[in-house]
Structure formats: structure tokens, C-alpha cells
Amino acid sequence: MSAYQRLTIADIAELAGVSKTTASMILNGRAEQYRIAAATVARVQQVAAEHHFQPSASARLLRSRRSGTLGLVIPELTNFAHAMLAQMLEPICREAGFQLFVVSSNDDAEMEVKAVEQLLARQVDGLMLVPCTNNAKLYAKWAKRMPLVLVDRRVIGSQLPFVVTDAETPVCELISRTLAQGVREIAYFGGLRDLSPSVDRLAGFQQAWQAQGLEANPALIKHRDYHQHSGFAMMNECYEQLGRYPEALFVASISLLEGALEFMNKHDRFKTAPRYLMSFDDHSLLDCMPRPINTVVQDSAQLARHSLDRIVALLAGQSVQSVWVPARLHWRQDLASSAGESA
């Protein structure tokens, strides 16, 4: 037997001196519909407030066939970009009447399936997902069971709606301005090559070289995954390959940047380092680094808002379009007098 006491609507009705049916109608927002007297409504609401009572979510589910919950699946809770996405989503979901469940796939396909199955078991009304594979058939299957929007990453070849940062444009500008300084050696560290962030960010990197009639050294373009330890490993590999640091370095995520910086700190505490450091994703702590790091800043608030708007539209039976969210550049190392906006 539980030591905890849970009040029911019957308890509130008894304390307020009304019938259980009357209390239920008032507490579930149907007092006006059934023309219940204002004084009765106020009395029941006062009793409920004094006892911190909330109507049962399970009961509402049975009546509405909605759970009032949404799911968000992200690769890593420790990844700053994904943590910011969750941080921005939670309050606007709450304002829209939804409780947000956040789970991690650890960027692993099997864990992703288990995470989604757990959310399905909880009967979430919709799902926002940062995919860790290009398994279009799997995601299409889930989309038949509930509204599904892909966030931060798209699935190449899939027609599922996505909300993704336009990576090509800012990466191309960042690399172009670095090349304009006479730099001809830029290492590129990316995640899994077939994931859309890798495709889009590398496309921007290559586009910058091509626009100036140049070609990046393919030996300095490296891919692993988006975990921090991979950034460390690629920096170590690059240093051993050259016998020094490259003149410039671009990393395709802040988690990879963390790994690369860890190597530099352990190697010689930044006494030597690439002359130019660049990263996709930003963090205020980068303002405190001994070397300036220019970054692409994603608009987490817009990623969250567009994602929720599409889930709500799908729940209403409406069709939705994918959206590319613009990013901006944060120049900590001014590469030219026309460097543009600084954060």
C-alpha cells in the first residue's frame, strides 16, 4: 500500500460541496458549456488550488485520444547544439499545452529505435527527431503512426518534412574569407560522411575553394562521427600526418571542436595551434579561449519554433513544407574590414 495520498475529483467535489460530475466539468474547462454558476466554479477552483490538484492526464487521454505529450529524440544530451534545441523547445511546447519528453539515441541506430519505441508506448502525440541514419523506410514507417518532423538533420532521399539549418551558405562564406587571407591549407573534420550535416557542411567547404579556382587537399578532409573523442583522434592524426598543425582548421560541430581543443591543450597548452580556427556551432565559452575561433551560429529558437509549428499543423491534418533556417557568423578573429556582423 502506498504511503502517498492522491486526491481525486470525488475528493475535491466533497470538499467543495458539489457533485462529482459538477467538479469534473469545472476542472476540465467545461463549466461555461454546461452553464454552471460562477460562484460554484470559483468555489471548486479555490478548493482545487488549495490542494494543488490537477485533473488526471490519463483520464483526458481516454476522452480525447490525445496524451498532450510530444517526443524529442536527439543524438547526445551533452551536445551543446542539441541541448539548446531541447532547451528552446520545452517552454514553447508547454505554452502550447504539451509536455515534452527528451530521449537520447547516442547517435546509434539500435538505440534510436528503442528510444522511439519507448515514446510510442507512452502514446506521444507527435515526434521530433534528429535522425542518426539515412534509413528513409524506417522513418516513413514511424510517420504513418504519428506526426513526425526531422530536426537539425534531414534524411537524404526522403520526403518527410524537416527543419534544418542552411549550412552551405555560412560555411562557404567562412572558408571563403579565410582563403582570402592567402591561406591555402585548411583541414576539415566532419562526422559520418553520409549524414546530411556532413554532406551540407562539406559542400559549403568545397564550394568556397571552387569559387576561387582552388582545390582543398583531400588528405586533410577527415570524417569519423560527431563525438568529442573523434575530434581528438582526427587532430592527433592530422598533426602526425603533417608533423605540425595545419595552417587553418574547420570542424563541422562543436563536439568535434571540443576534441580538437583537448588535443591542443594536452599537446602544448596552445603554445602552438592552427593560425585560423573555425567551427560549426557556437558557445559563449569560446570567448574565453586563448585563440580566437570563428563560428557558424545556428538559430536554435527558430529551429524549435518551426519544428513545433509543423507538429501542430500535422496534428490538425494539414500538410507542411520543409524549411531551411538561416544561420549567422560570429567573427572572433576579424578576417577583413568587411567581416560583417559580429555576435
C-alpha positions as CSV (number, residue, x, y, z in Angstrom):
1,M,0.0,0.0,0.0
2,S,1.4,3.4,-0.9
3,A,2.2,5.9,1.8
4,Y,1.2,8.7,-0.6
5,Q,-2.4,10.1,-0.7
6,R,-3.7,11.1,-4.1
7,L,-6.7,13.4,-4.2
8,T,-9.4,12.5,-6.8
9,I,-12.1,14.7,-8.3
10,A,-14.5,13.0,-5.9
11,D,-12.4,14.3,-3.0
12,I,-12.5,17.8,-4.4
13,A,-16.2,17.6,-5.0
14,E,-16.8,16.6,-1.4
15,L,-14.6,19.4,-0.1
16,A,-16.4,21.9,-2.3
17,G,-19.9,20.6,-1.5
18,V,-20.8,19.8,-5.1
19,S,-21.4,16.6,-7.1
20,K,-18.5,14.7,-8.7
21,T,-20.0,15.5,-12.2
22,T,-20.1,19.2,-11.5
23,A,-16.5,19.2,-10.2
24,S,-15.3,17.3,-13.2
25,M,-17.0,19.7,-15.6
26,I,-15.4,22.7,-13.9
27,L,-11.9,21.3,-13.6
28,N,-11.9,20.1,-17.2
29,G,-12.9,23.5,-18.5
30,R,-16.5,22.8,-19.4
31,A,-18.2,25.0,-16.8
32,E,-19.4,27.5,-19.4
33,Q,-20.6,24.8,-21.7
34,Y,-22.9,23.5,-19.0
35,R,-23.8,26.9,-17.6
36,I,-22.5,26.2,-14.1
37,A,-22.9,29.2,-11.8
38,A,-19.8,31.4,-11.4
39,A,-19.9,31.1,-7.6
40,T,-19.8,27.3,-7.8
41,V,-16.9,27.5,-10.4
42,A,-15.0,29.8,-8.1
43,R,-15.5,27.6,-5.0
44,V,-14.4,24.4,-6.8
45,Q,-11.4,26.1,-8.3
46,Q,-10.4,27.5,-5.0
47,V,-10.5,24.1,-3.3
48,A,-8.5,22.6,-6.1
49,A,-5.9,25.3,-5.9
50,E,-5.6,25.0,-2.1
51,H,-4.9,21.3,-2.5
52,H,-2.7,21.6,-5.6
53,F,-5.0,19.4,-7.5
54,Q,-4.7,18.7,-11.3
55,P,-7.1,16.6,-13.3
56,S,-5.8,13.2,-14.4
57,A,-3.9,13.3,-17.6
58,S,-4.8,9.6,-18.2
59,A,-8.5,10.5,-17.9
60,R,-8.1,13.2,-20.5
61,L,-6.3,10.8,-22.8
62,L,-9.2,8.4,-22.6
63,R,-11.7,11.2,-23.5
64,S,-9.6,13.0,-26.2
65,R,-7.4,10.2,-27.6
66,R,-4.6,12.6,-27.1
67,S,-1.8,12.4,-24.5
68,G,-0.8,16.0,-24.5
69,T,2.8,14.9,-24.9
70,L,5.5,15.2,-27.6
71,G,8.8,13.4,-28.0
72,L,12.2,14.7,-29.0
73,V,15.0,12.3,-29.9
74,I,18.5,13.8,-30.0
75,P,21.8,12.1,-30.5
76,E,23.5,13.4,-27.4
77,L,22.3,15.2,-24.3
78,T,25.8,16.6,-23.9
79,N,26.0,18.0,-27.4
80,F,25.5,21.8,-26.9
81,A,23.6,22.3,-30.2
82,H,21.1,19.6,-29.3
83,A,20.9,20.6,-25.7
84,M,20.0,24.1,-26.9
85,L,17.3,22.7,-29.2
86,A,15.7,20.9,-26.3
87,Q,16.0,24.0,-24.1
88,M,14.2,26.1,-26.7
89,L,11.6,23.5,-27.4
90,E,10.5,22.7,-23.8
91,P,8.9,26.0,-22.9
92,I,7.1,26.6,-26.2
93,C,5.7,23.1,-26.1
94,R,4.5,23.7,-22.6
95,E,2.9,27.0,-23.7
96,A,1.1,25.1,-26.5
97,G,-0.2,22.6,-24.0
98,F,2.3,19.8,-24.5
99,Q,4.7,18.0,-22.1
100,L,8.0,17.3,-23.9
101,F,9.8,14.0,-23.4
102,V,13.5,14.2,-24.4
103,V,15.5,11.0,-25.0
104,S,18.9,10.3,-26.5
105,S,19.9,7.9,-29.3
106,N,23.6,8.3,-28.6
107,D,23.8,8.5,-32.4
108,D,23.3,4.7,-32.5
109,A,20.7,3.2,-34.8
110,E,19.6,0.5,-32.4
111,M,19.3,2.9,-29.5
112,E,17.3,5.3,-31.7
113,V,14.8,2.5,-32.5
114,K,14.4,1.7,-28.8
115,A,14.0,5.4,-27.9
116,V,11.2,5.9,-30.4
117,E,9.5,2.6,-29.3
118,Q,9.5,3.9,-25.7
119,L,7.9,7.2,-26.9
120,L,5.3,5.3,-28.9
121,A,4.5,3.2,-25.8
122,R,3.8,6.4,-24.0
123,Q,1.4,7.4,-26.8
124,V,3.1,10.7,-27.6
125,D,1.0,12.8,-30.0
126,G,4.0,13.7,-32.2
127,L,7.7,13.2,-32.6
128,M,10.6,15.5,-33.4
129,L,13.7,13.5,-34.3
130,V,17.3,14.2,-35.1
131,P,18.0,11.1,-37.3
132,C,21.2,9.2,-36.9
133,T,20.8,7.1,-40.1
134,N,19.6,7.6,-43.7
135,N,17.0,4.7,-43.3
136,A,14.2,6.5,-45.0
137,K,11.9,3.5,-44.9
138,L,12.2,3.3,-41.1
139,Y,11.3,6.9,-40.5
140,A,8.5,6.7,-43.1
141,K,7.0,3.8,-41.1
142,W,7.0,5.8,-37.9
143,A,5.5,8.8,-39.8
144,K,2.5,6.6,-40.5
145,R,1.9,6.1,-36.8
146,M,2.2,9.7,-35.7
147,P,3.2,13.2,-36.9
148,L,6.9,13.2,-37.4
149,V,9.3,16.1,-38.2
150,L,13.0,15.7,-38.7
151,V,15.0,18.3,-37.0
152,D,18.7,19.5,-37.5
153,R,19.3,16.7,-39.9
154,R,17.3,15.6,-42.9
155,V,17.2,12.1,-44.4
156,I,18.6,12.3,-47.9
157,G,16.1,10.9,-50.4
158,S,13.1,11.1,-48.0
159,Q,10.0,13.2,-48.5
160,L,9.5,13.6,-44.7
161,P,9.3,17.2,-43.5
162,F,12.4,18.6,-42.0
163,V,13.6,21.8,-40.2
164,V,17.3,22.1,-40.8
165,T,19.9,24.9,-40.7
166,D,21.1,26.2,-44.1
167,A,24.8,25.1,-43.6
168,E,26.2,25.6,-47.1
169,T,25.9,29.3,-47.2
170,P,27.6,30.3,-44.0
171,V,30.3,27.6,-44.2
172,C,31.1,28.8,-47.7
173,E,31.4,32.4,-46.5
174,L,33.6,31.4,-43.5
175,I,36.0,29.4,-45.7
176,S,36.0,32.0,-48.5
177,R,37.1,34.8,-46.2
178,T,39.8,32.6,-44.7
179,L,41.1,31.7,-48.2
180,A,41.1,35.5,-49.0
181,Q,43.8,35.9,-46.4
182,G,46.1,33.8,-48.6
183,V,45.5,30.6,-46.6
184,R,46.0,27.5,-48.7
185,E,45.9,24.8,-46.1
186,I,42.7,24.1,-44.3
187,A,41.9,20.8,-42.6
188,Y,38.3,19.7,-42.4
189,F,37.0,17.4,-39.6
190,G,33.5,16.1,-40.1
191,G,31.1,13.4,-38.7
192,L,29.7,10.4,-40.5
193,R,30.1,11.1,-44.2
194,D,26.6,10.1,-45.3
195,L,24.6,12.1,-42.8
196,S,23.1,15.3,-44.1
197,P,25.1,17.7,-41.8
198,S,28.3,16.2,-43.2
199,V,27.0,16.4,-46.8
200,D,25.8,20.0,-46.4
201,R,28.8,21.4,-44.4
202,L,31.4,19.7,-46.7
203,A,29.5,21.1,-49.7
204,G,29.9,24.6,-48.3
205,F,33.6,24.0,-47.6
206,Q,34.3,22.7,-51.2
207,Q,32.2,25.4,-52.8
208,A,34.4,28.1,-51.2
209,W,37.6,26.5,-52.8
210,Q,35.9,26.0,-56.2
211,A,34.7,29.6,-56.3
212,Q,38.3,30.8,-56.1
213,G,39.6,28.3,-58.6
214,L,41.4,26.3,-55.9
215,E,41.3,22.8,-54.6
216,A,41.4,21.6,-51.0
217,N,43.9,18.9,-50.1
218,P,41.8,15.7,-49.9
219,A,44.3,14.2,-47.4
220,L,43.2,16.9,-44.9
221,I,39.5,16.2,-45.2
222,K,38.7,13.7,-42.5
223,H,35.4,12.1,-41.3
224,R,34.6,9.9,-38.3
225,D,31.5,10.6,-36.2
226,Y,30.3,13.6,-34.2
227,H,31.6,12.5,-30.8
228,Q,34.2,14.5,-28.9
229,H,36.8,11.7,-29.0
230,S,36.6,11.7,-32.8
231,G,37.7,15.4,-32.8
232,F,40.7,14.5,-30.6
233,A,41.6,11.5,-32.8
234,M,41.4,13.5,-36.1
235,M,43.5,16.3,-34.6
236,N,46.1,13.7,-33.5
237,E,46.1,12.1,-36.9
238,C,46.4,15.4,-38.7
239,Y,49.3,16.5,-36.5
240,E,51.2,13.2,-37.0
241,Q,50.5,13.4,-40.8
242,L,51.9,17.0,-41.2
243,G,54.4,16.9,-38.3
244,R,52.7,20.2,-37.2
245,Y,49.3,21.8,-37.0
246,P,47.6,22.8,-40.3
247,E,47.5,26.5,-41.1
248,A,43.8,26.5,-40.6
249,L,41.2,24.1,-39.2
250,F,37.4,23.9,-39.7
251,V,35.4,21.4,-37.6
252,A,31.8,20.5,-38.5
253,S,30.4,20.5,-35.0
254,I,31.2,21.9,-31.5
255,S,31.6,18.4,-30.1
256,L,34.4,17.8,-32.6
257,L,35.9,21.2,-31.7
258,E,36.0,20.1,-28.1
259,G,38.0,17.1,-29.0
260,A,40.4,19.1,-31.2
261,L,40.9,21.7,-28.5
262,E,41.5,18.9,-26.0
263,F,44.4,17.7,-28.1
264,M,45.9,21.2,-28.4
265,N,45.7,21.7,-24.7
266,K,47.3,18.3,-23.9
267,H,49.9,18.7,-26.6
268,D,51.4,22.1,-25.5
269,R,48.7,24.1,-23.9
270,F,48.1,26.1,-27.1
271,K,51.6,27.4,-27.4
272,T,51.2,26.3,-31.0
273,A,47.9,25.9,-32.8
274,P,46.4,26.4,-36.3
275,R,46.6,30.1,-37.2
276,Y,42.8,30.1,-38.0
277,L,40.3,28.1,-36.1
278,M,36.7,27.7,-37.3
279,S,33.7,25.7,-36.2
280,F,30.1,24.9,-37.0
281,D,28.1,25.8,-33.8
282,D,29.0,28.3,-31.2
283,H,29.3,28.6,-27.4
284,S,29.9,31.6,-25.2
285,L,32.9,29.8,-23.6
286,L,34.7,30.2,-26.9
287,D,35.0,33.9,-26.0
288,C,37.4,32.7,-23.2
289,M,39.7,30.6,-25.4
290,P,43.4,31.6,-25.8
291,R,43.0,31.5,-29.6
292,P,40.1,33.2,-31.4
293,I,37.6,30.8,-33.1
294,N,35.2,32.0,-35.8
295,T,31.9,30.1,-35.8
296,V,28.6,29.4,-37.6
297,V,25.8,30.1,-35.1
298,Q,22.6,28.2,-35.5
299,D,19.3,29.8,-34.6
300,S,18.0,27.2,-32.1
301,A,14.9,29.3,-31.3
302,Q,13.8,29.2,-34.9
303,L,14.6,25.5,-35.3
304,A,12.4,24.8,-32.2
305,R,9.6,27.1,-33.3
306,H,9.4,25.8,-36.9
307,S,9.5,22.2,-35.6
308,L,6.7,22.6,-33.2
309,D,4.6,24.6,-35.7
310,R,4.8,21.7,-38.1
311,I,3.9,19.1,-35.5
312,V,0.8,21.1,-34.5
313,A,-0.1,21.5,-38.2
314,L,0.2,17.8,-38.8
315,L,-2.0,17.1,-35.8
316,A,-4.6,19.3,-37.3
317,G,-4.5,17.3,-40.5
318,Q,-2.6,19.9,-42.5
319,S,0.2,19.4,-45.0
320,V,3.6,21.0,-44.2
321,Q,6.7,22.1,-46.0
322,S,10.3,21.6,-45.0
323,V,12.2,24.7,-44.0
324,W,15.9,25.8,-44.1
325,V,16.7,28.1,-41.2
326,P,19.4,30.8,-41.8
327,A,22.5,30.9,-39.7
328,R,24.9,33.7,-38.9
329,L,28.6,34.1,-38.5
330,H,30.4,35.0,-35.2
331,W,33.7,36.6,-36.0
332,R,36.1,36.5,-33.1
333,Q,39.1,36.8,-35.4
334,D,38.4,39.6,-37.9
335,L,39.5,38.4,-41.3
336,A,38.7,41.6,-43.2
337,S,37.4,45.1,-42.7
338,S,34.2,43.9,-44.3
339,A,33.8,40.9,-42.0
340,G,30.2,41.7,-41.4
341,E,28.1,41.1,-38.3
342,S,29.8,40.1,-35.1
343,A,27.9,38.5,-32.3
